[in-house]
């Protein structure tokens, strides 16, 4: 068999030349990281304007202390993985992603843990909770977050107050209306509104062993209470005045017990035995009795309790 060696050799040389040209062009177009210096660092933080803790300056400080801030360093010496791992150890950072560009830029994208409530307990604890019940340490940060005071341990704060705060935060109306949660020694929940001089006794949050079931029970419980309170605001206090009562008790489903803000401390009970009763029916069933002994408590300032309540 006659083999055309000349054609084979020429064809092989053509293939090698093509491969060489591809590698050469790729090499020419790819910057040498040893010679390229980081000329810009872009730090992007999600939810910066929504009660966030972090700023780009604080992220820069974290990396500077760890000697990882990439500006003016050779791109080859910049490790996106080390930057990510360092940032993720921060208490306020939820996720961190870092990558390099061929133009000498380092991009850092961060999502932060969002605080939904501040805890200031009688035992001296002062911290924030995020929407997953995670504890965020106290910082110089200030905002209009709801403050929870009173007889609070960390277990109750993480597993119960977080769920309560999530329900309140989910409603623009209640988020603007409720400024403080106060926990009594028996774990009863009082709410302090921004408008009006009342203390609102919500009742006792449902207990539960499993997270999903407990959160669902608390969500349903609190939503029903706040819905009744909203109707009372709309059809009751709007008619008689916001400062007529100084204590509103929502503990029982079939009535709202109100303590009048007058010297005789008359008690007003709005009977709502029929949960489907119309507002006009509820107003017709309103009765007044002078039984101050049945009123739970006076409106209080934030006074520490002497004893800690039962552990939940």
N, C-alpha and C positions, 0 to 999 in steps of 0.2 A: 504494500500500500504506500502510495506516495503522499508524504505529509508536507504541507506548505509551511515550513518552519518560519520563513520570512514574514508571512502574514500573521502568524501567531505571535512572533516577537514584537512586531509593530503594534498589534492589538493590545498586548500586555503593557507596552510602554504608554499607550494612550490611556489605559485605565489608571495606571500609576500616576500619570500626569494630572488626570482629572481629580484623583483623590488628593494629590498634593495641593492643587489649586483650591479645593474646598477647605482643606485644613488651614491653608494660608489665609484665605479670606476670613474664616472664622476667627483665627488667631488675631488678625489685624483689627477686626471689629470688636473683639472682647477686650475690655480694658484690663490692664495689669493691676490687680488689687494691691500689689506691693507698692506700686507707684501712685495709686489713686487714694486720695485723702477724703475723709468725710467732711463735706462742706456745709451740710445742713441736716438738722434733726427735726422731724415733724412729729409732734406728740398730739394725738387726737384722743380726747376723753369724752365718752358718751355721757349724756345727762348732766353736763356741767352746770346747766342753768336750772336743774330740777333737784334742789336740795342735795347737791353733791358735796363730797368732802374734798376731793382732789382738785389740784390745779396743775398746769404744765410745769410750773416752777417747782412744785413739791416733787413731781416725778423726776425732774432734773436733779434735785437734791439727793433723792434716793440713789440714783445711778452714780452721781458724783462721789458720794460716800463709799460706794462699792467699787469705785475706780472703773466704772463701766460706761461712763458717759462718752459717746463716740465722737463728738465733734473734734475735728482736727487730728483724728487718729487715722492710721492707715486702714483702709477697708478690710484688708486681710486680717487685721487684729480685732475687728469688730465681730463679736459672737452674738447673733440674734437669740440663740437658745439661752445663753447665760443671762442676757438682759431680761428675757421673759421669765425665767425661773426666779431671778432676783425680785422682779416687780410683783410676782404672784405671792411672795411671802408678806407683802404689805397687808395690813388688816382691812384696808378700804378697797382693795383691788380684787375684782371678781375674775376677770380674764385679761390676758396681755398677749399681744401678737407683735412680733418685730420682724422686719425684713429690710434688705439692702437693695438699692437700685444701682443701675450701671452709671448713673449720673453723679454718684458720690453722695447720695442721700440715704439716711436711715429713717424709716417710718415706724412709729410705735403707736399701736391702736389699743386702747384700754377701755374696758367696761368696769364700772365701779359698783360696789355694794351700796344699795340705796337705803338710808335710814328712814324708818317710818314712825318711830316713837322714841322718846327719851325717857329713861328710867332714873328717878331720884328717890330711892327708897329710904325708909326710916332708919335702916341699919347703915346708912352712909354710902351705899352703892350709887354710882353715877356713870351711866353708859347709855349707848344707843342699841336699838335692835333693827336689823334689816328685815326684809319681807319674808325671809326664810327662818327667822328666829335667831339668826346669828348675832353674836355680841360684837359691837363695835366700840372700841375704847373712847373715853371722853376726849374731846379735843377742843381747840380754840374756836371751832366751828359753832355758829349760832344760826338758828332758823325759827320758823313758825311751827315746828313739829309739835305734836301733842306731847304733853309731859304727863307721866304716870308717877304718882306719889303714894306714900302710905306703906302698908304692910306687904312688901313684895320681896320674895326670894327669886333667885335666878330661874328656878324650875317653873314657877308660876308665870314669870315674865316671858320666858321663851315659848312655853307651850300653851299659854292662855291669852296673855295680853297681846301677843303678836297677832293672833287671830282676830281679837277685838279691834285692834288698830287697823287691820286690813279692811275690815268692814267699814269703819269710819272713813278711811282714806279713799275708799272706792266711790264715795258720794261727795261731790263738790259741796253740797249744802252742809252736810255734817262735818266735813273737814274744816269748813269755815266757821261752823257754829260751836264745835266742841274744842275747848282749849286744854282741858285737864281731865285725867282719870284718877280717881282716888280709890285705893283698895283698903277696905276696912279690915279689922283683925279677923273677922270670920270669912274673909274673902268676898264679901259683898262689894259690888261695884257702884261707885258714884261718879257721875259726870258733871263737870263744871262748864256751863256754856259761856260764850262770849257776850251774848245778848240776854239781858234779864239777870235777876239776882237769885235765881233758883239753884238749888242742888237737886240733881236728878238721880234717884236711886233706881238703877237698872235691874238689880236682882243678882243672881248667882250664875256664873257661867257654867254650862254643862260640862261635866267631867267625862273623860274618855281615855281609854288605854291606847287606842290606835290613832295615829296622826290624822289620816284622811277622814275617819268618822268623827273625830273630835272637832276638826276644823269645820266640817259640814254642819255639825250640831250647833257650834258657836255662831256660825254665819247665819243659820236660820233663826236662832234664838235672838240674836242682836238685831237682825233685820226686822223681825216682827215688833220688837220693842220700839225701835226707832220709827217704824211706820205709824204705830199708835201715837207716839209722842208728836210726830209731825202733824197728825190730824188734830191733836189737842192744841198744838200751836196755832193751827189754821182756824179752827172753829171755836176754840176756848179762849186762849190768851189773847188772840187778836180782838176779841170782843170785850173782855173784862179788863185787859191791861197786862202788860208783861211783868209788872212788879206786884201783882196781887198776892202771889204765892211765893214762899221762900223754900219749899221742899215739895218735890213731885215724886211719888212712889209708883214705879211701873212693875213692881215685883209680880203682882197677880194679874192673870190674863183677863179677868172679868171686871176689873175696876182700876181706876187711877186715883190714888189717894194724895190729896194736896193739903199742905199746911199753909194757912193764910199768914200773910205778913202783917198781922195786926196784933194789938196787945192781948186780946182775948184768946189768941192762938186757936181759932176755930179750925176744925178739920172739915175739908170738903172731900166727899167721896163721889166720884163719877162712876156709877154702876154701868158696866158693859157686859152683862152676863151673856148676852147674845153677841158673839164675835162678828156677826154679819149685820148688826143693827146699824141703822143710818145715823148720821151725826145728829139729826134733829131728835131721834129717839133717845140717844145718849144724853143729850142736853135736858130732855124732859125728866130723865131719871136721876138728875143730880140732886143730892141731899146734903144738908149742912148739919153737923153735929159738933158740940163742944166736948171733944174727947182728946185733949192734948196728950194724955198718957199713951195713946196709940201711935203718936208720931214718933218716928224712929230717932232722928237726930236734928240738932240745929245746924244751920249752915256753918261750916267751919273754915278757918284758914288752914294752911298746910302745917298742922301741928303733928310732930312725930308721935306714934303710938308707943306705949310703954312695953308691950309684949308682942312677940311675933305670933302670927296666926298659925293655924295648922298647916303642915306641909302637904302639898298635893302631888 
